[in-house]
């Protein structure tokens, strides 16, 4: 993703998703050194989607946070 000409749109889409998740109380950013013994953190990854109009022009870049099950 780094160095793409549309990188700013993707960063903005990820920021929008993170702010939404924190605002809803779904996410909490934690320092891993403060996690109690026996507890675990669910890692996340992003999936991306480009929305286009009828003429195949990009209208919106969307990012969605997902649980990362590749652990």
KOLTOR-932466 format. One record per residue (C-alpha): residue in three letters; x, y, z. Coordinates in Angstrom, 3 decimals, padded with zeros to 6 digits. Example, Ala and Ser with C-alpha at 12.3 -4.5 7.8 and 13.67 -1.06 7.14 Angstrom:
2
['ALA',[012.300,-004.500,007.800]] ['SER',[013.670,-001.060,007.140]] 
//
This chain:
71
['UNK',[000.000,000.000,000.000]] ['UNK',[002.834,002.400,000.726]] ['UNK',[003.821,004.540,-002.189]] ['UNK',[000.499,004.170,-004.005]] ['UNK',[-000.881,007.344,-005.563]] ['UNK',[-004.180,006.797,-003.704]] ['UNK',[-002.535,005.967,-000.369]] ['UNK',[-004.108,008.969,001.372]] ['UNK',[-007.609,007.723,000.556]] ['UNK',[-006.852,004.316,002.106]] ['UNK',[-005.312,005.824,005.242]] ['UNK',[-008.377,008.063,005.627]] ['UNK',[-010.676,005.027,005.213]] ['UNK',[-008.756,003.093,007.904]] ['UNK',[-008.783,006.101,010.250]] ['UNK',[-012.554,006.453,009.774]] ['UNK',[-013.084,002.764,010.651]] ['UNK',[-010.829,002.899,013.735]] ['UNK',[-012.535,006.048,015.047]] ['UNK',[-015.933,004.400,014.509]] ['UNK',[-014.880,001.245,016.401]] ['UNK',[-013.435,003.176,019.333]] ['UNK',[-016.509,005.438,019.471]] ['UNK',[-018.846,002.436,019.665]] ['UNK',[-016.780,000.861,022.440]] ['UNK',[-015.909,-002.098,020.213]] ['UNK',[-012.181,-001.435,020.358]] ['UNK',[-009.852,-000.366,023.071]] ['UNK',[-006.243,000.391,022.300]] ['UNK',[-004.079,-001.219,024.961]] ['UNK',[-000.422,-001.472,025.810]] ['UNK',[000.395,-005.174,025.538]] ['UNK',[002.543,-004.997,028.673]] ['UNK',[-000.570,-004.184,030.749]] ['UNK',[-002.598,-007.240,029.697]] ['UNK',[-003.324,-009.475,032.709]] ['UNK',[-002.049,-013.059,032.800]] ['UNK',[-004.422,-015.448,031.043]] ['UNK',[-005.993,-012.763,028.840]] ['UNK',[-005.388,-012.456,025.131]] ['UNK',[-005.655,-009.756,022.509]] ['UNK',[-007.502,-010.282,019.254]] ['UNK',[-005.385,-008.972,016.407]] ['UNK',[-007.086,-007.222,013.536]] ['UNK',[-006.508,-006.810,009.843]] ['UNK',[-008.208,-004.622,007.275]] ['UNK',[-010.073,-005.544,004.126]] ['UNK',[-010.490,-002.913,001.463]] ['UNK',[-013.179,-002.165,-001.093]] ['UNK',[-013.373,000.349,-003.905]] ['UNK',[-016.806,001.753,-004.747]] ['UNK',[-017.201,002.908,-008.356]] ['UNK',[-019.840,004.703,-010.357]] ['UNK',[-021.345,003.472,-013.651]] ['UNK',[-018.366,004.830,-015.578]] ['UNK',[-015.878,002.916,-013.377]] ['UNK',[-014.613,006.057,-011.658]] ['UNK',[-013.632,005.565,-008.028]] ['UNK',[-016.219,007.198,-005.774]] ['UNK',[-015.120,005.886,-002.392]] ['UNK',[-012.442,003.777,-000.717]] ['UNK',[-013.729,001.690,002.197]] ['UNK',[-011.830,-000.158,004.890]] ['UNK',[-013.272,-002.706,007.305]] ['UNK',[-011.527,-004.008,010.403]] ['UNK',[-011.724,-007.782,010.811]] ['UNK',[-010.536,-010.249,013.421]] ['UNK',[-007.231,-011.669,012.238]] ['UNK',[-007.563,-015.448,012.493]] ['UNK',[-004.111,-016.230,011.066]] ['UNK',[-002.596,-016.479,014.541]] 
//
